[in-house]
Amino acid sequence: MKKLLVTGSNGQLGRAVNIEFAGDSDFEIYNTDVAEGEGIHALDITDIEAVQECVREVKPYAIINCAAYTAVDAQEKDWDLSYRINAIGPRNLSIAATDNDAKMVHISTDYVFAGNASKPYTEFDPTGPVSAYGTTKLAGENFVKQFANHFYMIRTAWLYGDGKNFVKTMLKLAENHDEVGVVKDQLGTPTSTKELARAIHTLLPSDNYGLFHGTCEGSTNWAEFTDEIYRLAGVKTKVNHVTTEEYKAMNPASAPRPAYSILDNYMLRLTNSYKFADWRDAIKDYIEELN
């Protein structure tokens, strides 16, 4: 049986990966996170010695790095922590993966792009992050490329799953608000962790290494996404479509966000003929599960 060492296993994607691989008898999961829990081993991915010791002991077939610092606004005031988790962590895991002949799966983000495109970004388009989060995630990508011999790196966007996320935040707001203001001029693709975990499962047994984009199909904006969430959940709260400038006036501490972060899953389509679900089908499935 092949062991999979999962970091950030208590997060949204980590939980989805556990569910996805639970029915595959070829794999056994060794869960880690920054804090120990039931079935979860404590591992600080920013500590190279701790990472090396853990990987030597587990001897995994692959490391699936679901750990990340994703508090976009907070990172503008704490670049050091952002670099430690989003860049040094993947570096340490990649070094250990190579030293122990393990595959490396790393999850990156649409935030590595500037967000000023007019057509979906492919894996070949130039990066240009505008925030601490995007900058440190791009540094993490570069470390994986530098140190991991065999890696699958997947850029994704607008993730939601079992945990804290935009969908649950908007449903919570609807409980005591008749109206909510949501940005209408930031474009992207909401992506289910279930869909991303399936893509990881498809890639992992293969030798199809490299950089991939992995989001659900189609695109929308945050306000229209909220409209769809409320429609599916039967919520009557009104969604006011506001501009980014109007939102920043109400929330001046917010970090820069890409105005355009639609990703084209070009390499998955070209090399694997793999297709994610449409974002509308995925969110419908998710809301049904929540209910």
Salt bridges, closest charged atoms under 4 A:
GLU20 OE2 - HIS201 ND1 2.69
ASP24 OD2 - HIS201 NE2 2.71
ASP73 OD1 - ARG257 NH1 2.48
GLU141 OE2 - ARG155 NE 2.74
ASP162 OD1 - ARG15 NH1 3.34
GLU175 OE1 - LYS172 NZ 3.42
GLU195 OE2 - ARG198 NH1 2.65
ASP227 OD2 - HIS241 NE2 2.86
GLU228 OE2 - ARG231 NH2 2.85
GLU228 OE1 - ARG280 NH1 3.43
ASP264 OD1 - ARG269 NH1 2.87
ASP285 OD2 - LYS194 NZ 2.89
GLU288 OE2 - LYS284 NZ 2.82
GLU289 OE2 - LYS194 NZ 2.51
